[in-house]
Amino acid sequence: MSRPLHRGLLGGGRLSVNGPDIWDDSQMKDKTEKEDLERNRSAGDQTPLSIKFLSRILFPDNSPSKQSLGENGLLSDPFSPGTGRNRLKYTLLLIRLSLVVIIILALTGSFWWTISITSSSRGQIYHGYRQLQEQVVSDLRDIGKLSLGAANVKDMEYCPPESENFVPCFNVSENLDLGLSKGEEFDRRCGPGSRQTCLVLPPVNYKIPLRWPTGRDVIWHANVNITAQEVLSSGSLTKRLMMLEEEQISFRSDSAMFDSIEDYSHQIAEMIGLRNESNFAQAGVRTILDIGCGYGSFGAHLFSSQLLTMCVANYEASGSQVQLTLERGLPAMIGSFNSKQLPYPSLSFDMIHCAECHVDWDQKDGILLVEVDRLLRPGGYFVWTSTVTNTQRSLRNKVSLKIWNFVRSFAESMCWELLSQQDETVVWKKTSLKKCYFARRPGVGPSLCSKGQDIESPYYRPLQACIAGTQSRRWIPIEERTKWPSRAKLNSSELKIHGLQSEALAEDSLNWNSAVNNYWSLLSPLIFSDHPKRPGDDDPSPPYNMLRNVLDMNAHFGGLNAALLDARKSAWVMNVIPSSGPNYLPLILDRGFVGVLHDWCEAFPTYPRTYDLVHANGLLSVEFGQHSRCLMFDLFIEIDRVLRPEGWVIIRDTVPLIELARVHASRLKWDARVVEVESSDEKLLICQKPFSRRQAS
């Protein structure tokens, strides 16, 4: 039987060497038999054709004896059935070895190129490498947590019930163990272990707050940590204007049983020389700092007159003034008026109010009064209501008389003018003239701060015993400032103080007005229903909506705040300026808004469940864009803590950061969606926090 025809490398073609082009069958048969015999003799020579081919290229040899031609002039066949598999393996092995050689040569060349760079260039590359390394380490910390995937989501634990009202950084018992006293036990201390790594659940019987304005005067008792006895025994003026009614606490500001807040506010206006409290704005008063605010009744009453009152009080485990005030939807934050400066700029408030605020103004050589002076604008008012100021009663009490004499004398040494004194209320006016300080007798009163001491926006710095703000370009009497509501725009001369042009603020306002309209269309109609998971009635007109307050985590110029006002939304905004970014807080305060300086690697000084909407525009880029001092997921846990159940989160940032933020949102079990931003390389992340209930034990 004839053997199959073996073909050469030319795909079936034949290579003729002085022979005929066409052979007959007998010749072909003889030839194939001879080829078989030759192959049997050279079975040990199995060199792959590819190696032979490369050898011929690299080491050419024209010797006839080295030619790989068959006896009749045909090339030997590398694809014969007996040797094909082995030769294919050798071919693949050669390719792999070739790739390894190429890589080694490339790396060797790169190495010699690198060491040939000059020392100065190496320094620049090393610096860039260090930045890249820091960013990689930061990203890996986030990715490391995310790599566990769904299993990690299941492992996210809830905090124990005793933590449902806990605020990190304010641990009074620990401070007492350290030996702190005389008010310093209430100081804020953020150590490495102050961060929470669990999700705070609301109390068992927690309910969604009522709509405004009803929710301003009536709150659910189960939502706050206060006992019935604490309600009944409330002592201060604004605390005792409340009563417990079944499941609710109502604030009876117009009760005939007590001197009403309306009468009290009217009295203060008359002492300043105004007809009533509705004329405060005409006198230049817009923002008020209320120290030890009770439960916010003073600010609640003035809110209807477009006056913004920020409540500041110590951390309290139970019966907290700040927690109840925020539950009413009013501005408040935890702040210890003891040994540290508050994180507000100098010259920030038009009025500072203290009604039975339990601050010992005569202690520490009057340094707490110096802090009041730092926070007051030129021409601003300090209102103090206390039994100490009752002259007739003080004459019978030597301790009270001593305190009153010290405060009155010290206020005069700081160039405060005593405007009026009625019953237990005294009103001082801070001087508008710097020359008053230089007209004092030598050694009388606190000295003026030096340029190094006069920091415009301190961050929990120890109290200073010198008068601050005198070197600021913002030293403008409140009477000369633009009146509210025009103050929100600021005139060109006021903007120039902050290094801004009118066009820049106008463009910012235009952008934010558009953004607020878009936000409202995204969130509606959820924000208007009593229970966002159920459809409610038709959208009510402002201010009757569920959005009472907003935490703007990177407020910039305060554009979101201004846009909400332009849209006639009644929500007030806590404008936060990150301590790691540009400081526009003085501008925000000068516009008639409230705000604070804060480090977002630390817990915010507020109780859990206190904000309806958390907004962050560009914050992730500020905190995590170039380098990060903390983990992004820790920031999201903090947002979850301060956000009320069924509250909203709006984050705008670059696409990579938004994608990472969306993963964090899913770990917190938030309902999240990403929205494209037109003509921008940024995206929006819109989230809603679920109402997760704790089971009653």
C-alpha positions in Angstrom: 0.0 0.0 0.0 1.4 3.3 -1.0 2.5 5.8 1.8 0.8 9.2 2.0 2.5 12.1 0.2 4.7 14.3 2.5 4.6 17.9 1.7 7.1 20.6 2.4 6.9 24.0 4.1 5.5 25.6 1.0 2.0 24.4 1.7 1.9 21.5 -0.8 4.2 23.1 -3.3 7.4 21.3 -4.4 10.9 22.5 -4.5 12.7 21.2 -7.6 16.5 20.8 -7.7 17.5 19.9 -11.3 14.8 17.3 -11.4 11.6 17.0 -13.3 8.5 18.9 -12.2 6.3 15.9 -12.4 7.1 12.4 -11.0 5.3 9.2 -11.6 3.8 7.1 -8.8 6.7 4.5 -8.8 9.3 7.2 -8.3 7.2 8.7 -5.5 6.9 5.4 -3.8 10.7 4.7 -4.0 11.4 8.2 -2.7 9.1 7.9 0.3 10.7 4.6 1.3 14.1 6.1 1.2 12.9 9.1 3.3 11.5 6.7 5.9 14.8 4.9 6.1 16.7 8.2 6.5 14.3 9.3 9.3 14.9 6.0 11.2 18.6 6.5 11.0 18.4 10.0 12.4 15.7 9.5 15.0 18.0 10.9 17.7 18.2 14.3 15.9 14.9 15.9 16.8 16.0 19.6 16.7 12.9 21.8 16.0 12.7 23.6 12.7 12.3 26.9 14.4 15.6 26.6 16.2 17.3 25.5 13.0 15.8 28.4 11.2 17.0 30.9 13.8 20.5 29.2 13.7 20.6 29.7 10.0 19.8 33.4 10.4 22.3 34.0 13.2 25.0 31.6 11.9 24.7 31.3 8.2 26.5 28.3 6.7 26.4 27.8 2.9 28.0 24.3 3.2 26.0 21.8 1.1 26.3 19.3 3.9 24.4 21.6 6.3 21.4 22.2 4.1 18.2 20.8 5.4 17.1 19.4 2.1 16.0 15.9 1.5 17.9 13.6 -0.8 15.7 14.7 -3.7 15.8 18.4 -2.9 12.7 18.6 -0.6 12.8 20.4 2.8 12.4 18.1 5.8 8.9 18.2 7.2 8.5 19.6 10.7 4.8 18.6 10.9 5.1 14.9 10.4 2.7 12.9 12.6 5.5 11.3 14.6 7.3 14.4 15.8 4.6 17.3 15.6 3.6 17.4 19.2 7.1 17.4 20.6 8.2 20.1 18.1 5.2 22.3 19.0 6.1 22.1 22.7 9.6 23.1 21.9 8.3 26.0 19.8 6.1 27.3 22.6 9.0 26.9 25.1 11.2 28.9 22.8 8.6 31.7 22.6 8.3 31.9 26.4 12.1 32.0 26.8 12.3 34.7 24.2 9.7 36.8 26.1 11.7 36.3 29.3 14.9 37.5 27.6 13.1 40.5 26.2 11.7 41.5 29.6 15.1 41.1 31.3 16.7 43.2 28.6 14.0 45.9 29.0 14.3 46.0 32.8 18.1 46.1 32.5 17.9 49.0 30.2 15.4 50.8 32.5 17.7 50.3 35.4 20.7 51.7 33.7 18.5 54.7 32.5 17.3 55.3 36.0 20.7 55.4 37.6 21.9 57.8 34.9 19.5 60.5 36.1 21.1 63.5 37.9 20.7 63.8 41.7 18.4 66.7 41.4 16.1 64.8 39.1 16.2 61.9 41.5 15.0 64.2 44.3 12.0 65.4 42.3 11.1 61.8 41.3 11.5 60.7 44.9 9.2 63.5 46.1 6.6 62.6 43.5 7.0 58.9 44.4 6.4 59.7 48.1 3.2 61.5 47.2 2.1 58.6 45.0 3.0 56.1 47.7 1.0 58.0 50.3 -2.0 58.0 48.0 -1.6 54.3 47.2 -1.5 53.5 51.0 -4.6 55.6 51.5 -6.4 53.9 48.7 -5.3 50.5 49.9 -6.7 51.1 53.3 -10.1 51.8 51.8 -9.8 49.0 49.2 -8.7 46.6 51.9 -12.0 47.1 53.7 -14.0 46.9 50.6 -12.3 43.7 49.4 -14.3 41.6 51.8 -17.4 42.5 49.8 -20.8 41.4 50.9 -19.5 39.6 53.9 -18.1 42.8 55.4 -21.6 44.5 55.0 -23.1 41.7 57.1 -20.4 42.2 59.8 -21.2 45.9 60.2 -22.5 46.0 63.8 -24.9 48.2 65.5 -23.9 50.2 68.6 -25.3 49.0 72.0 -28.4 50.8 73.3 -26.4 52.8 75.8 -24.7 54.6 72.8 -27.8 55.8 71.2 -27.3 59.4 72.5 -23.5 59.3 72.9 -21.3 62.0 71.4 -17.6 61.1 70.7 -14.9 63.4 72.1 -17.1 64.4 75.1 -16.6 61.9 77.8 -17.2 63.6 81.2 -16.5 60.5 83.3 -13.1 60.0 81.7 -12.2 63.6 82.2 -13.1 63.4 85.8 -10.9 60.3 86.2 -8.1 62.4 84.8 -8.6 64.9 87.6 -10.2 67.7 85.6 -12.7 69.9 87.3 -14.1 73.4 87.5 -15.8 73.0 84.1 -12.9 71.5 82.3 -14.4 68.1 82.6 -16.8 69.2 79.9 -14.0 70.1 77.4 -13.9 68.4 74.1 -11.0 65.8 73.8 -10.7 63.8 70.6 -8.3 60.9 71.2 -7.5 57.9 69.0 -10.3 55.8 70.6 -13.0 58.5 70.3 -14.2 57.3 66.9 -17.2 55.0 66.7 -17.0 51.8 64.6 -20.6 50.9 64.8 -23.9 52.3 63.6 -26.1 54.2 66.1 -29.7 53.0 66.1 -32.5 55.3 67.3 -34.4 54.6 70.5 -37.0 51.8 70.5 -40.0 54.2 70.2 -38.4 56.8 68.0 -40.7 58.6 65.6 -40.1 60.9 62.6 -40.3 64.6 63.7 -43.4 66.5 62.9 -43.6 69.0 60.1 -42.7 72.6 60.7 -43.9 74.8 62.2 -45.6 72.3 64.4 -42.4 70.4 64.9 -40.7 73.5 66.3 -43.1 73.6 69.3 -44.0 69.9 69.7 -41.5 67.0 69.8 -41.8 63.3 70.5 -40.7 62.5 74.1 -39.1 59.2 72.9 -36.8 60.9 70.5 -34.7 62.7 73.2 -33.1 61.5 76.4 -34.9 63.4 79.1 -37.0 62.1 82.0 -40.4 63.4 83.1 -38.8 64.6 86.3 -36.3 66.7 84.3 -39.1 68.2 82.4 -41.0 69.2 85.5 -37.9 70.5 87.4 -36.5 72.6 84.6 -35.2 75.7 86.2 -34.1 78.4 83.8 -36.4 80.8 82.0 -36.4 79.0 78.7 -36.4 75.5 80.2 -39.5 75.9 82.2 -41.6 77.0 79.3 -42.4 73.4 78.4 -44.7 70.6 79.5 -45.0 66.9 79.0 -48.2 65.7 77.3 -48.5 62.0 76.9 -46.0 61.0 74.2 -45.1 64.6 73.4 -43.2 67.6 74.8 -44.7 71.0 74.0 -43.0 74.3 74.4 -45.6 76.9 75.6 -43.9 80.1 74.8 -47.1 82.1 75.2 -48.2 80.5 78.5 -49.9 82.9 80.9 -48.4 81.0 83.9 -44.9 82.4 83.2 -43.3 85.5 81.8 -43.5 84.7 78.1 -40.5 84.7 75.8 -42.3 87.3 73.7 -42.4 89.7 76.7 -38.8 88.9 77.5 -37.7 89.6 73.9 -39.7 92.8 73.9 -38.0 93.9 77.1 -34.5 93.4 75.6 -35.5 95.4 72.5 -36.7 98.3 74.6 -33.4 98.2 76.7 -31.5 98.6 73.4 -33.7 101.5 72.4 -36.0 99.7 69.9 -39.8 99.5 69.8 -39.8 95.7 69.8 -37.9 92.6 68.7 -39.0 93.0 65.1 -36.7 96.0 64.9 -33.6 94.1 65.8 -32.6 93.8 62.1 -32.8 97.6 61.7 -30.3 97.9 64.6 -27.9 95.6 62.7 -28.8 92.4 64.7 -29.1 89.2 62.6 -27.0 86.5 64.3 -27.2 85.7 68.0 -25.1 83.3 70.1 -27.2 81.9 72.9 -25.0 80.5 75.7 -26.8 77.8 77.8 -29.9 78.2 75.7 -32.3 76.2 77.8 -34.2 74.3 75.1 -34.1 77.0 72.4 -37.3 78.9 73.1 -35.5 82.3 72.8 -34.2 81.4 69.4 -37.5 79.8 68.3 -39.4 83.0 69.0 -36.8 85.2 67.2 -36.7 82.9 64.2 -40.0 84.3 62.9 -38.4 87.7 62.9 -35.6 86.4 60.6 -33.1 86.4 63.5 -30.7 83.4 63.6 -29.8 82.2 67.1 -27.1 79.6 67.6 -27.4 77.6 70.8 -24.2 76.6 72.5 -24.2 74.4 75.7 -22.1 71.8 77.5 -22.4 68.1 76.7 -25.1 66.5 78.9 -25.8 62.8 79.0 -29.5 63.4 79.9 -31.8 66.4 79.5 -29.4 68.0 77.0 -30.2 71.5 75.9 -28.5 71.0 72.6 -30.3 67.7 71.8 -33.7 69.1 72.5 -33.1 72.3 70.6 -31.9 70.4 67.6 -34.9 68.1 67.8 -37.0 71.2 67.5 -35.1 71.9 64.3 -33.3 74.9 65.7 -29.6 75.8 65.4 -27.4 74.3 68.2 -24.1 72.6 68.8 -22.1 71.4 71.8 -19.6 73.9 73.0 -17.8 74.2 76.3 -17.5 77.8 77.5 -14.7 77.0 79.9 -11.1 76.8 78.8 -11.0 76.7 75.0 -11.9 79.3 72.3 -15.0 78.3 70.4 -14.4 77.4 66.7 -15.9 80.7 65.4 -14.1 83.6 63.8 -13.5 86.8 65.7 -16.2 89.4 65.3 -18.9 86.9 64.3 -22.1 87.6 66.2 -24.3 90.7 66.6 -25.5 89.7 70.0 -24.5 87.2 72.7 -27.2 86.1 75.1 -26.9 84.4 78.5 -30.0 83.7 80.6 -29.2 81.7 83.7 -26.4 80.1 81.6 -24.4 79.0 84.7 -21.2 80.6 83.5 -19.0 82.0 86.2 -18.1 85.2 84.5 -16.0 86.5 87.4 -13.7 83.4 87.5 -10.3 83.0 85.7 -9.7 86.8 85.9 -12.5 87.5 83.5 -11.1 85.6 80.6 -14.5 84.2 79.6 -15.7 87.8 79.2 -12.7 88.4 76.9 -13.9 85.5 74.7 -17.4 87.1 74.6 -15.7 90.3 73.4 -13.7 88.4 70.7 -16.9 86.9 69.3 -18.9 90.1 69.3 -18.9 92.5 66.4 -18.1 96.2 67.0 -21.3 97.7 68.4 -22.7 94.3 69.3 -24.7 93.6 72.4 -24.1 91.3 75.4 -27.3 90.4 77.3 -27.0 88.8 80.7 -30.1 87.7 82.7 -29.3 86.4 86.2 -30.3 86.7 89.8 -26.8 88.1 90.4 -27.7 91.3 88.5 -30.8 92.0 90.7 -29.4 95.0 92.7 -31.9 94.8 95.6 -31.2 91.0 96.0 -27.5 91.5 95.6 -27.3 93.9 98.5 -28.5 91.2 100.7 -26.1 88.6 99.3 -22.4 89.5 99.5 -21.3 86.8 97.1 -23.7 88.0 94.4 -22.7 91.6 95.0 -19.0 90.7 94.6 -19.7 88.9 91.3 -21.8 91.8 90.0 -19.2 94.4 90.9 -16.4 92.4 89.2 -18.4 91.9 85.9 -19.5 95.5 85.7 -16.0 96.8 86.3 -14.4 94.3 83.9 -16.9 95.1 81.2 -16.1 98.8 81.5 -12.4 98.1 81.2 -13.0 96.4 77.8 -14.8 99.6 76.6 -18.3 98.1 76.9 -21.1 100.6 77.5 -23.8 99.7 80.1 -27.0 100.5 78.2 -29.7 99.5 80.6 -30.5 97.3 83.6 -34.0 96.1 84.4 -34.9 93.6 87.1 -32.5 90.7 86.4 -31.4 91.6 82.9 -28.5 93.8 81.9 -27.5 94.9 78.4 -24.0 96.1 77.4 -22.8 97.4 74.0 -19.3 96.7 72.7 -17.4 99.8 71.5 -17.3 100.6 67.8 -14.2 102.8 68.2 -10.7 101.3 68.5 -9.4 104.6 70.1 -11.3 103.7 73.2 -8.7 101.0 74.0 -5.9 103.5 73.8 -7.7 106.0 76.0 -7.7 103.7 78.9 -5.4 104.3 81.9 -2.2 102.2 81.8 -2.7 98.7 83.3 -6.5 98.9 83.2 -8.3 96.1 81.5 -7.0 93.4 79.1 -4.3 94.4 76.6 -4.7 94.2 72.9 -3.6 91.0 71.2 -0.4 91.1 69.2 -0.5 90.1 65.5 0.6 86.6 66.3 -2.0 86.1 69.0 -4.9 87.6 67.0 -5.9 84.5 65.0 -9.1 85.2 63.1 -10.5 81.6 63.1 -9.1 79.6 66.0 -9.8 75.9 66.3 -10.3 75.0 70.0 -7.3 77.1 71.0 -6.8 77.9 74.7 -8.5 81.0 75.8 -6.5 84.2 75.3 -6.4 87.0 77.9 -6.0 89.7 75.3 -8.6 91.6 73.3 -8.8 90.2 69.7 -10.1 91.4 66.4 -8.8 94.9 66.5 -6.3 94.2 63.6 -9.0 92.6 61.4 -10.2 94.4 58.3 -13.6 93.1 59.3 -13.8 95.6 62.2 -17.1 97.3 61.0 -19.8 98.4 63.4 -23.0 96.5 63.1 -24.9 99.8 62.4 -22.8 100.3 59.3 -23.2 96.8 57.9 -25.7 96.0 55.2 -29.0 95.2 56.8 -30.7 91.8 56.6 -31.8 90.4 54.2 -29.5 92.4 51.8 -26.6 91.4 54.0 -26.6 87.9 52.4 -25.4 89.5 49.1 -22.7 91.8 50.7 -21.8 95.0 48.9 -18.6 95.4 46.8 -16.6 97.0 49.6 -17.5 94.2 52.0 -16.6 91.6 49.5 -13.3 93.3 48.8 -12.3 92.7 52.4 -12.5 89.0 51.7 -10.7 89.3 48.4 -13.8 88.7 46.2 -15.4 90.5 43.4 -19.2 91.0 43.1 -19.1 89.0 39.8 -17.6 86.0 41.6 -20.4 85.9 44.3 -23.1 86.5 41.7 -21.8 83.6 39.6 -21.7 81.4 42.7 -25.2 82.3 43.6 -26.5 81.6 40.1 -24.9 78.1 40.1 -26.4 77.3 43.5 -29.8 78.5 42.7 -29.8 76.1 39.8 -28.4 73.3 42.0 -31.1 73.8 44.7 -33.9 73.5 42.1 -32.3 70.3 40.8 -32.0 69.0 44.4 -35.6 69.7 45.1 -36.8 67.9 42.0 -34.7 64.9 43.0 -35.9 64.7 46.5 -39.6 65.7 46.0 -42.1 64.6 47.0 -40.3 62.6 49.7 -39.3 65.6 51.7 -42.9 66.8 52.1 -44.6 63.7 53.4 -45.0 62.8 57.0 -43.4 59.4 56.3 -41.1 59.5 53.2 -41.9 55.8 52.5 -45.6 56.6 52.0 -47.0 59.1 49.5 -48.3 62.2 51.3 -50.6 65.1 50.4 -49.8 67.6 47.8 -46.6 69.5 48.4 -47.4 72.2 50.9 -46.0 75.7 50.5 -42.9 76.7 52.4 -42.1 76.7 55.2 -44.3 73.7 55.8 -41.9 70.9 54.9 -39.8 68.2 56.5 -36.4 69.8 55.7 -35.8 71.8 58.8 -32.0 71.9 58.8 -29.0 71.1 56.6 -25.4 70.2 57.5 -23.2 71.6 54.7 -19.9 69.9 55.2 -17.9 72.0 52.8 -19.8 75.3 52.6 -17.3 77.4 50.6 -19.0 80.8 50.2 -22.3 79.7 51.8 -23.9 79.4 48.4 -26.2 76.6 49.3 -27.5 78.6 52.3 -28.2 81.6 50.2 -29.9 79.6 47.5 -32.3 78.0 50.0 -33.2 81.4 51.2 -33.8 82.6 47.6 -36.0 79.6 47.1 -38.0 80.5 50.2 -37.1 77.3 52.0 -37.2 77.8 55.8 -34.4 75.3 56.5 -31.4 76.8 58.3 -27.9 75.6 57.4 -25.0 74.7 59.6 -22.2 75.9 57.3 -19.0 74.0 58.0 -15.6 75.0 56.8 -13.1 72.0 56.8 -9.9 73.0 58.8 -7.9 71.4 56.0 -9.3 73.7 53.2 -9.6 77.4 52.4 -11.1 79.4 55.2 -14.2 81.2 54.1 -15.9 81.1 57.5 -15.5 84.9 58.2 -17.3 85.5 54.8 -20.1 83.2 55.7 -20.6 84.8 59.1 -20.5 88.3 57.5 -23.3 87.2 55.2 -25.6 86.7 58.2 -25.3 82.9 58.3 -24.1 80.6 61.0 -21.1 78.3 60.7 -18.2 76.6 62.3 -14.7 75.5 61.6 -14.2 71.7 61.9 -11.8 68.9 61.3 -13.7 66.1 59.5 -11.3 63.4 60.8 -13.0 64.1 64.2 -16.6 63.7 65.3 -18.9 66.7 64.8 -20.0 68.3 68.1 -23.6 67.3 68.0 -25.9 64.5 69.1 -27.1 61.6 67.0 -30.0 62.1 64.6 -29.9 65.9 64.5 -29.8 66.8 60.8 -32.4 66.2 58.0 -30.0 66.7 55.1 -26.2 66.3 54.9 -24.6 68.0 51.9 -21.0 67.7 50.7 -19.8 69.4 47.6 -16.1 68.7 46.9 -15.4 67.5 50.4 -14.0 64.2 49.4 -11.5 65.9 47.1 -10.4 68.2 49.9 -10.0 65.4 52.4 -9.0 62.4 50.2 -8.0 63.8 46.8 -4.3 64.3 47.3 -3.7 62.7 50.7 -5.8 61.6 53.6 -5.3 61.7 57.3 -8.2 59.3 58.0 -10.4 56.7 56.3 -13.3 57.8 54.1 -15.5 55.1 55.6 -15.0 56.6 59.1 -16.4 59.8 57.7 -19.4 58.0 56.4 -20.1 56.4 59.7 -20.0 59.9 61.3 -22.5 61.1 58.6 -24.8 58.2 59.5 -24.6 59.1 63.2 -25.7 62.8 62.8 -28.3 62.0 60.2 -31.8 61.4 61.3 -33.6 58.2 60.1 -35.0 58.7 56.6 -32.8 61.8 56.2 -30.9 62.5 53.0 -27.3 62.8 51.8 -26.2 64.7 48.7 -22.5 64.3 47.7 -21.0 65.9 44.7 -17.5 65.1 43.6 -15.2 63.6 40.9 -16.3 60.3 39.4 -13.7 58.0 41.0 -14.5 59.4 44.5 -18.2 59.1 43.9 -17.9 55.5 42.9 -15.9 54.7 46.1 -18.5 56.7 48.1 -21.3 54.6 46.6 -19.7 51.5 47.9 -19.4 53.0 51.4 -23.1 54.0 51.2 -24.1 50.4 50.4 -22.1 49.2 53.4 -24.2 51.5 55.6 -27.4 50.1 53.9 -28.3 53.5 52.5 -30.6 53.7 49.5 -28.3 55.3 46.9 -28.3 56.4 43.3 -25.7 58.2 41.1 -26.8 61.1 39.0 -24.9 62.5 36.1 -24.0 66.2 36.2 -24.5 67.9 32.9 -21.3 69.3 31.2 -19.1 68.2 34.1 -16.7 65.5 35.0 -18.4 65.2 38.4 -21.4 63.1 39.6 -24.0 63.4 42.3 -24.6 60.6 44.9 -28.1 60.9 46.3 -28.8 58.7 49.4 -31.5 58.2 52.0 -30.8 56.6 55.4 -33.2 53.8 56.2 -35.3 53.8 59.4 -33.7 50.8 61.2 -35.5 50.0 64.5 -34.0 48.5 67.5 -36.1 45.6 68.9 -37.6 46.1 72.3 -36.0 43.8 74.9 
